[in-house]
Amino acid sequence: MNGRAAAASAHASAAASPEAARWLLTGFFAGLGGAMAVWGARLPSVQEAARLDAGRLSLVLLAAAAGMVGGLQLGCRLAHRHGPSRLLVGPGAAFGLTLVLLAQCRTLTTLIAAAAVFGFAHGLLDVGINSAAVNCQAACGRPIMASLHAACSVGGVGGAALAAGTARVSHSVMFTAVGVLVALAAAAATPAIRLAAQLDDDPARSAAAGSAAGSRRRVSLLSALAAACLLSEGAALDWSAVHLSGLGATDAVAAAAYAVYSAAMAVGRLLGDGLTARYGAPAVVRTGAVVAAVGLGGSLVIGNVPAALGGWAALGLGLSVTVPSLITAAGRGGPRAVGTVTAVGYIGLAAGPGAIGLLASLTSLPVALALPAALAALVATASHRALASP
């Protein structure tokens, strides 16, 4: 009997270790990235099934964005009051089940409603996993945030590959299968989450951190840098292929531009924790931002296909560690600061493609793409003040 009790105690201790909590969060990040990639990759099928033009589809995407902002705001308060671990299972399951709901929608009205709920659940989950990641990183005693965000990138690549490989399968079937899988995985994680005390902040440490690093001015600076970084990501998502096409690239090479950007970002995040531990976040982020600004800016000046591919790769690699580092710094001020930085960052992500398009219509696309390079230079200039420990 004592032997069984000892074995159970040892099992509980192993399950509750910081490393176990880290792997648990890795699964959540990967699942989020994969599900979002499937949703994004199959949007043309959604558009065709509901017979939406580009303007009406944009209303669906706007509803998802608005729902996400609402989820981020509520998530800040809930994570601060109850701990971020409470925002993993419920929002994770809701996120998956809403994807199942989206699979059934065939009208603009139902799509807008479902997309708003989908975005809301995404916002809650985003605050939960990022706030829990900050706490888990503190428990581990070393940087892990970049590798967790790398898991989201890898999940996104896997989800995009799955969507491409099942292009002949109805999007309804794919959304239902992926959504059910996500919901079941979130529910199955419940016992592990209950054991992982590292996911929730230590009240004493939270109070000390909040008093030391929770200034509104610092959170505003972190938020602005997150928006600048994610605006560049939005530009890469929507304009990199167009940029390559304008330089005379084939459709296949143009389509590879975002893949090059994403792969470089994933590599940078996989290496980022080790570099941050060795050199510190301010130095790593500043150096990376310089690489991004010089790489993309130089490719725009050169103006050929190989240089453009190198420029997008430099942007992805250079900015790869920025958002994880900004969220880590915001975490010193608690979940509310994490949610604020994340919400403003996503506004930049949503606004980026439109801003680039407007500038391109007034000038030219290469000139407009100088904006992400300029913002990377801004990140390089301001990152030390934002990330240095108070």
Solvent accessible surface area in square Angstrom, and as a share of the most:
residue,aa,sasa,rsa
1,M,191,0.85
2,N,130,0.67
3,G,54,0.52
4,R,189,0.69
5,A,62,0.48
6,A,64,0.50
7,A,63,0.49
8,A,61,0.47
9,S,66,0.43
10,A,64,0.49
11,H,131,0.59
12,A,38,0.29
13,S,72,0.47
14,A,64,0.50
15,A,28,0.22
16,A,26,0.20
17,S,35,0.22
18,P,44,0.27
19,E,65,0.29
20,A,32,0.25
21,A,1,0.01
22,R,49,0.18
23,W,169,0.59
24,L,30,0.15
25,L,0,0.00
26,T,29,0.17
27,G,45,0.44
28,F,23,0.10
29,F,4,0.02
30,A,35,0.27
31,G,31,0.30
32,L,11,0.05
33,G,7,0.07
34,G,13,0.13
35,A,2,0.01
36,M,58,0.26
37,A,21,0.17
38,V,1,0.01
39,W,11,0.04
40,G,35,0.34
41,A,49,0.38
42,R,17,0.06
43,L,26,0.13
44,P,88,0.55
45,S,31,0.20
46,V,2,0.01
47,Q,48,0.21
48,E,138,0.62
49,A,41,0.32
50,A,13,0.10
51,R,213,0.78
52,L,13,0.06
53,D,86,0.45
54,A,79,0.61
55,G,45,0.43
56,R,122,0.45
57,L,25,0.12
58,S,58,0.37
59,L,83,0.42
60,V,0,0.00
61,L,72,0.36
62,L,116,0.58
63,A,14,0.11
64,A,15,0.12
65,A,38,0.30
66,A,64,0.50
67,G,11,0.11
68,M,18,0.08
69,V,46,0.27
70,G,26,0.25
71,G,0,0.00
72,L,0,0.00
73,Q,101,0.45
74,L,58,0.29
75,G,0,0.00
76,C,13,0.08
77,R,118,0.43
78,L,54,0.27
79,A,2,0.02
80,H,97,0.43
81,R,171,0.62
82,H,96,0.43
83,G,12,0.11
84,P,1,0.01
85,S,9,0.06
86,R,154,0.56
87,L,7,0.04
88,L,0,0.00
89,V,37,0.21
90,G,44,0.42
91,P,13,0.08
92,G,2,0.02
93,A,22,0.17
94,A,41,0.32
95,F,2,0.01
96,G,1,0.01
97,L,101,0.50
98,T,8,0.05
99,L,1,0.00
100,V,30,0.17
101,L,92,0.46
102,L,1,0.01
103,A,0,0.00
104,Q,108,0.48
105,C,11,0.07
106,R,106,0.39
107,T,73,0.42
108,L,44,0.22
109,T,105,0.61
110,T,63,0.37
111,L,0,0.00
112,I,58,0.29
113,A,59,0.46
114,A,2,0.02
115,A,0,0.00
116,A,35,0.27
117,V,77,0.44
118,F,3,0.01
119,G,3,0.03
120,F,74,0.31
121,A,4,0.03
122,H,14,0.06
123,G,0,0.00
124,L,21,0.10
125,L,5,0.03
126,D,5,0.03
127,V,0,0.00
128,G,0,0.00
129,I,1,0.00
130,N,5,0.03
131,S,3,0.02
132,A,0,0.00
133,A,0,0.00
134,V,14,0.08
135,N,10,0.05
136,C,0,0.00
137,Q,21,0.09
138,A,52,0.40
139,A,47,0.37
140,C,23,0.14
141,G,67,0.65
142,R,107,0.39
143,P,31,0.19
144,I,0,0.00
145,M,4,0.02
146,A,3,0.02
147,S,22,0.14
148,L,1,0.00
149,H,18,0.08
150,A,1,0.01
151,A,12,0.09
152,C,35,0.21
153,S,24,0.15
154,V,82,0.47
155,G,12,0.11
156,G,19,0.18
157,V,83,0.48
158,G,40,0.39
159,G,5,0.05
160,A,47,0.36
161,A,63,0.49
162,L,81,0.40
163,A,3,0.02
164,A,74,0.57
165,G,69,0.66
166,T,30,0.17
167,A,66,0.51
168,R,243,0.89
169,V,58,0.33
170,S,57,0.37
171,H,12,0.05
172,S,19,0.12
173,V,86,0.50
174,M,15,0.07
175,F,0,0.00
176,T,45,0.26
177,A,56,0.43
178,V,17,0.10
179,G,0,0.00
180,V,62,0.36
181,L,121,0.60
182,V,26,0.15
183,A,10,0.08
184,L,113,0.56
185,A,60,0.46
186,A,4,0.03
187,A,52,0.40
188,A,78,0.60
189,A,13,0.10
190,T,32,0.18
191,P,82,0.52
192,A,41,0.31
193,I,15,0.08
194,R,196,0.71
195,L,71,0.35
196,A,4,0.03
197,A,77,0.60
198,Q,35,0.16
199,L,0,0.00
200,D,41,0.21
201,D,35,0.18
202,D,75,0.39
203,P,110,0.69
204,A,75,0.58
205,R,95,0.35
206,S,29,0.18
207,A,71,0.55
208,A,62,0.48
209,A,23,0.18
210,G,30,0.29
211,S,99,0.64
212,A,69,0.54
213,A,5,0.04
214,G,35,0.33
215,S,61,0.40
216,R,217,0.79
217,R,202,0.74
218,R,32,0.12
219,V,19,0.11
220,S,68,0.44
221,L,34,0.17
222,L,0,0.00
223,S,6,0.04
224,A,55,0.43
225,L,3,0.01
226,A,3,0.02
227,A,21,0.16
228,A,8,0.06
229,C,5,0.03
230,L,18,0.09
231,L,24,0.12
232,S,1,0.00
233,E,40,0.18
234,G,1,0.01
235,A,0,0.00
236,A,0,0.00
237,L,100,0.50
238,D,72,0.37
239,W,56,0.20
240,S,0,0.00
241,A,40,0.31
242,V,71,0.41
243,H,8,0.04
244,L,0,0.00
245,S,56,0.36
246,G,68,0.65
247,L,54,0.27
248,G,65,0.62
249,A,18,0.14
250,T,87,0.50
251,D,122,0.63
252,A,78,0.61
253,V,54,0.31
254,A,4,0.03
255,A,71,0.55
256,A,39,0.30
257,A,0,0.00
258,Y,68,0.26
259,A,60,0.46
260,V,48,0.28
261,Y,3,0.01
262,S,22,0.14
263,A,54,0.42
264,A,17,0.13
265,M,10,0.05
266,A,11,0.09
267,V,77,0.44
268,G,5,0.05
269,R,19,0.07
270,L,108,0.54
271,L,105,0.52
272,G,0,0.00
273,D,19,0.10
274,G,51,0.49
275,L,78,0.39
276,T,25,0.14
277,A,66,0.51
278,R,187,0.68
279,Y,125,0.48
280,G,26,0.25
281,A,23,0.18
282,P,26,0.16
283,A,32,0.25
284,V,19,0.11
285,V,2,0.01
286,R,93,0.34
287,T,84,0.49
288,G,13,0.12
289,A,0,0.00
290,V,70,0.40
291,V,62,0.36
292,A,0,0.00
293,A,17,0.13
294,V,104,0.60
295,G,22,0.21
296,L,0,0.00
297,G,22,0.21
298,G,30,0.28
299,S,5,0.03
300,L,27,0.13
301,V,132,0.76
302,I,114,0.58
303,G,35,0.34
304,N,68,0.35
305,V,32,0.18
306,P,100,0.63
307,A,19,0.15
308,A,0,0.00
309,L,44,0.22
310,G,41,0.39
311,G,1,0.01
312,W,0,0.00
313,A,27,0.21
314,A,17,0.13
315,L,0,0.00
316,G,0,0.00
317,L,82,0.41
318,G,6,0.06
319,L,1,0.01
320,S,1,0.01
321,V,13,0.07
322,T,1,0.01
323,V,14,0.08
324,P,2,0.01
325,S,9,0.06
326,L,1,0.00
327,I,5,0.03
328,T,34,0.20
329,A,2,0.02
330,A,2,0.02
331,G,11,0.11
332,R,70,0.26
333,G,19,0.18
334,G,11,0.10
335,P,11,0.07
336,R,125,0.46
337,A,9,0.07
338,V,1,0.01
339,G,1,0.01
340,T,58,0.34
341,V,1,0.00
342,T,9,0.05
343,A,12,0.10
344,V,50,0.28
345,G,0,0.00
346,Y,56,0.21
347,I,96,0.49
348,G,6,0.05
349,L,46,0.23
350,A,70,0.54
351,A,51,0.40
352,G,0,0.00
353,P,26,0.16
354,G,51,0.49
355,A,32,0.25
356,I,0,0.00
357,G,21,0.20
358,L,112,0.56
359,L,65,0.32
360,A,23,0.18
361,S,86,0.56
362,L,130,0.65
363,T,82,0.48
364,S,46,0.30
365,L,28,0.14
366,P,57,0.36
367,V,89,0.51
368,A,1,0.01
369,L,0,0.00
370,A,46,0.36
371,L,48,0.24
372,P,0,0.00
373,A,11,0.09
374,A,58,0.45
375,L,31,0.15
376,A,1,0.01
377,A,45,0.35
378,L,91,0.45
379,V,1,0.01
380,A,12,0.09
381,T,112,0.65
382,A,11,0.09
383,S,0,0.00
384,H,97,0.44
385,R,166,0.61
386,A,0,0.00
387,L,5,0.02
388,A,32,0.25
389,S,88,0.57
390,P,102,0.64
